[in-house]
Amino acid sequence: HQNTGYFNLNEVHKPGDVVLGGLFEVHYSSVFPERTFTSEPQQPICKGFDTLGFRHAMTMAFAIDEINKNSNLLPNVTLGYSLADNCGALVVGFSSALSLASGREEQFLLWKNCSGTPPVLGIVGDSPSTFSIATSNVLGLYKMPIVSYFSTCSCLSDRQRFPSFFRTIPSDAFQVRAMIQILKHFGWTWVGLLVSDDDYGLHVARSFQSDLAQSGEGCLAYLQVLPWDSDRSELRRIVHLIKTSTARVVMVFAHEFHMIHLMEEVVMQNVTGRQWIASEAWTSAAVLQTPRIMPYLSGTLGIAIRRGEIPGLREFLLQIRPDQNDSNNYNLVRQFWEYTFQCRFDPADWVEAEGPLCTGQEDIENVETEFLDLSNLRPEYNVYKAVYALAYALDNMLQCEPGRGPFSGHSCATLERMEPWQLVHYLQKVHFTTPFGDEVSFDENGDALPIYDIVNWLWLPDGRTKVHNVGEVKRSDSKVEELTIDEDKISWNFAFKEPPRSVCSESCPPGTRMGRKKGEPVCCFDCIACSEGKISNKTDSMECISCPEDFWSGPHRDHCVPKKTEFLSYHEPLGICLTAASLLGTFICAVVLGIFIHHRSTPIVRANNSELSFLLLVSLKLCFLCSLLFIGRPRLWTCQLRHAAFGISFVLAVSCILVKTMVVLAVFKASKPGGGTSLKWFGAMQQRGTVLVLTSIQAIICTAWLVSSSPAPHKNTQYYNDKIVYECVVGSTIAFAVLLGYIALLAILSFLLAFLARNLPDNFNEAKFITFSMLIFCAVWVAFVPAYVNSPGKYADAVEVFAILASSFGLLVALFGPKCYIILLKPERNTKKAIMGRGPTNS
């Protein structure tokens, strides 16, 4: 403006030893006159008077007036102010900031003659983030301290770009995290986000997407940018998306201007059943609290700037009067007066002024205006804290002792030669407590200690709207957001008067896991039942966990239960039947043994070595009894004993049969001419010795087996997933095969010898019964091998027990059945003549 004149501020000015600047939105729009290349630039015309913006400016004037009256703060120093209007236009706000910082005189020398208007030492403002970004980008080069009361963009925390920017309002980064805490508190995981098309909205969008994904607390159903030009077709599309989306919670980070046009379209499309969450930019917007819009916005939850109380502010505001002869450029006050009382001065200061002439003596208490409604001081409280932060920093700077200062050579700043960058140093370290009890200090990024109020819009029956506090969110000493909400105070705009559900997919109950839907956000998923053996014991499990080895999943897959155990038990029908058969066989052996003992002197008992018969009965008795070792829960001693007892008992029995067969053949051979010498090799001693040797071989095999690789109990989980099969592992398959092979060898040898003697005379011939018994024995054990190999768990033991019992019964019946029949039922045949074949029938 060097060639065309200076930029004229629309301002309120008060002189002082130190002047602080202020930038406020007293008018919310501007009109720029058209210009040509030959015309001089004209000042923009500010339109649309903002009463609350004017009250923000007057709050700064009040704070400075209060500081000047305080003898404990900045004694002997008078603060002045220059409060400028940005007119809702970036170019006006930016030009105003430059004018405040540089002064409007060609030369200003405070320490010579105090002439001219001094430049400001610090600035309170601006309001929109975009304005603060532009101003701080330039004034930051000169380290001019700027303390904003309303700029929330998280980008302003960048100390490299904005080294002298401070603020008394939390940044959007904290506001976003505060919003996420609210979503988490109510379990809203599926939400829509609307943002304005400016630095404020776009930075919020990036921050919200990043923080929400990092927290894992929810997903965005949609993200839409509200147009600045109020494009009706675009707004119609956005509102239709809100209406058709399954997300019932809508968050809006935008300005009043955007919300007005958005809600007009919401009313036209009648979009109900949505929970609105307001950012601090419109959470207290009275322009939205109308009977037409409140049916839709009632119950809104919002993040609000911390409400404070400023004692004495009302009295100060009541003292404001326009003075037509004031030399301090009180044109803003005159414009406020013209707007409030719908009158005009001559000449008018407000371009839109009309009506009768103003007297300046009108009573502001008799007019309906929000100017004096101080029940909800939020931006004003931030202005108040910003002014005091600058004042305390200035006070600390002026209390510096020479030679102990923080600057080069331990120098201090003085009132006559202070620089803005020196004030930045002290502002970074300022710390004080407001009369309302809130602490004020700045972190390394220039951000104040963050705290927000949580508010709720309550639509009263008389048509008024009450915005009342229902909680707060603040950052704790551990840098974690702490949310406090009193749900009983919240008014919900839903039929059941309770928080709505807003989820993409309902929670997965215990027993299921979340399965991502391809191409959809993580909050949209299917609930997939856990597979067998796995459980999930909490809601919304990402994975099912496997049960421990000895446990299995319950019927609902929500907890692990001990696996069922399986073994051949005495308490189940199969075990009872086999036990009964074993005891029956033992009892029959005992009975037969008793019969044989009782009739031991009879020829049929004494024939073919009665001692071997007794020994065979005892061995069969042991065979029946050893089968009991296979029934019941396997223990180490039963596993070791069962196969050893089985192997030795059967070898003893088969050895006796083999020796008896050999004796039969020897006797008949001796009965032929020249065969008498054959009997001398089969005397009683030789028979006992043969049985003992044959049995000892099996005993040696069993001992070597137990010593080298002993059978042991084992919990087998391979057969069934939900059962533990207790079984005995043989330890050494080779040893088990040798044991069975040795029995088979003796049995086959006995069978062959008996088969050779089958045609001997019937009366005396026991070989045919031995042949039959060995045939049964071999058939049973040949069938046993494949059945045993293919039987799982307890059924393998049952097959082995059945083979033992079947072969034992076969030997018992085939060898001793005919003799018992003769002893008990045909005693006339139990004679030596009958046995030798010289009975009456053959005479």
Buried (B, 14 or more C-beta within 10 A) or exposed (E): EEEEEEBEBBBBBBBBBBBBBBBBBBBBBBEEEEEEEEEEEEBBBBBBBBBBBBBBBBBBBBBBBBBBEEEEBBEEBBBBBBBBBBBBBBBBBBBBBEBBBBBBEEEBEBEEEEEBBBBBBBBBBBBBBBBBBBBBEEBBEEBBBBBBBBBBBBBBBBEEEBBBBBBBBBBBBBBBBBBBBBBBBBEBBBBBBBBBBBBBBBBBBBBBBEBBBEEEBBBBBBEBBBBEEBEEEBBEEBBEBBBEBEBBBBBBBBBBBBBBBBBBBBBEEEBEEBBBBBBBBBBBBEEBBBEEBBEBBBBBBBBBBBBBBBEEBEEBBEEBBBEEEBEBBBBBBBBBBBBBBEBBBEEBBBEBBEEEEBEBEBEBEEEEBEBBEBEBBBBBBBBBBBBBBBBBBBBBBBEBEEEEBBEEEEBBBEBEEBEBBBBBBBBBEBEBEBEBEBEBBBEEBBBBBBBBBBBBBBBEEEEEBEBEBBBBBBBEEEEEBEBEBEEEEBBBBBEEEEBBEBBBBEEBBBBBBBEEBEEEBBBBBEBEBBEEBBBBEEEBBEEBBBBEEEBBBEEEBBBBEEBEEBBBBEEBEBBEEBBEBBBEBBEBBBEBBEBBEEBEEBBBBBBBBBEBBBBBBBBBBBBBBBBBBBBBEBBEEBBBBBBBBBBBBBBBBBBBBBBBBBBBBBBBBBBEEEEEEBBEEBEEEBBBEBBEEBBEBBBEBBEEBBEEBBBBBBEBBEBBEBBBBBBBBBBBEEBBEBBBEBBBEBBBBBBEBBBBBEEBEEBBBBBBBBBBBBBBBBEBBEBBBEBBEEBEBBBBBBBBBBBBBBBBBBBBBBBBEBBBEBBEEEEEBBBEBBBEEEBEEEE
